[in-house]
Amino acid sequence: MSSAKPIVVKVGGGALAGGALEDLPDLLSAGHRVAVVHGGGVQLTRMLDQLGIPTRFHAGLRVTDEATLEVAEVVLAGGVNKNLARWLTGLGIPSAGISGTDGPTLVVEPIPDLGRVGKVVRVEARLIESLWEGGFVPIVAPLGLGPEGAYNVNADSAAADLAVGLGAGHLLLMTDVDGLLDGGETVEAIAPERCEDFVERGLAAGGMVPKLRAAAEAARGGVEARILNGNRKGDLASAVAGGRVGTLISEGVAACKQ
């Protein structure tokens, strides 16, 4: 097995056909160990609407009662996870879909006032390492195991925690723009302690906020994080090679740099 540090890639709930994930076969051929964490909030909300279960958010996180959690397991660890694993297998990437409750891989503690929503407090790497040894790319649904069973976990945070727990060299957060934008231009690099400034100034909004915070968390844990355009083939490989793509969040960036 390669001695290079692992790579954790976070993608949305759908396969990015024609996009950056098509770089994975070349990365794997070069000996990189890769784990993919996915979201699925859109699919989950759609299913909840169909079932007549209301969706509520608090501080950007989905309030997850027992009924919502049951649906979340079906959607995230079921349909979204397995569809993405099959799509990657179609690219010639042997993939195995799991959730953070398997192993368990992601051990969580409950976040107050959010019901069955958890924050990762420990990563157990054994299952993922076993899959790597077998030649598989782990595809991880954002669920964790806590004191009452399964818990919903924010996918960006789950990816950051997994990257730190695995001792990864890279966390690559895929989105649909070229990174964090300021005045229409991509911010090339940020020190983690400056990330919250961009949130407060309104330059990071919507789905960019949890990505930026997750990237800062990973960077503080020693992982080089980037926010990338997941729809552009070549960006993933370029980021791993040290290319100037997306927005880099790293402790190696001077704190005054914007």
HELIX and SHEET records of a PDB file:
HELIX    1   1 ALA A   20  ASP A   23  5                                   4    
HELIX    2   2 LEU A   24  SER A   29  1                                   6    
HELIX    3   3 GLY A   41  LEU A   51  1                                  11    
HELIX    4   4 GLU A   66  ALA A   72  1                                   7    
HELIX    5   5 GLU A   73  VAL A   80  3                                   8    
HELIX    6   6 ASN A   81  GLY A   90  1                                  10    
HELIX    7   7 ARG A  126  GLU A  133  1                                   8    
HELIX    8   8 ALA A  155  LEU A  166  1                                  12    
HELIX    9   9 PRO A  192  ARG A  194  5                                   3    
HELIX   10  10 CYS A  195  GLU A  200  1                                   6    
HELIX   11  11 MET A  208  ARG A  220  1                                  13    
HELIX   12  12 ASP A  235  VAL A  240  1                                   6    
SHEET    1   A 8 SER A  95  SER A  99  0                                        
SHEET    2   A 8 VAL A 137  ALA A 141  1                                        
SHEET    3   A 8 VAL A  34  HIS A  38  1                                        
SHEET    4   A 8 ILE A   7  VAL A  11  1                                        
SHEET    5   A 8 HIS A 170  THR A 175  1                                        
SHEET    6   A 8 GLU A 224  ASN A 229  1                                        
SHEET    7   A 8 THR A 247  ILE A 249 -1                                        
SHEET    8   A 8 ALA A 189  ILE A 190  1                                        
SHEET    1   B 2 PHE A  57  HIS A  58  0                                        
SHEET    2   B 2 LEU A  61  ARG A  62 -1                                        
SHEET    1   C 2 LEU A 106  PRO A 110  0                                        
SHEET    2   C 2 GLY A 118  VAL A 123 -1                                        
SHEET    1   D 2 LEU A 143  GLY A 146  0                                        
SHEET    2   D 2 GLY A 149  ASN A 152 -1                                        
SHEET    1   E 2 LEU A 181  ASP A 182  0                                        
SHEET    2   E 2 GLU A 185  THR A 186 -1                                        
END                                                                             
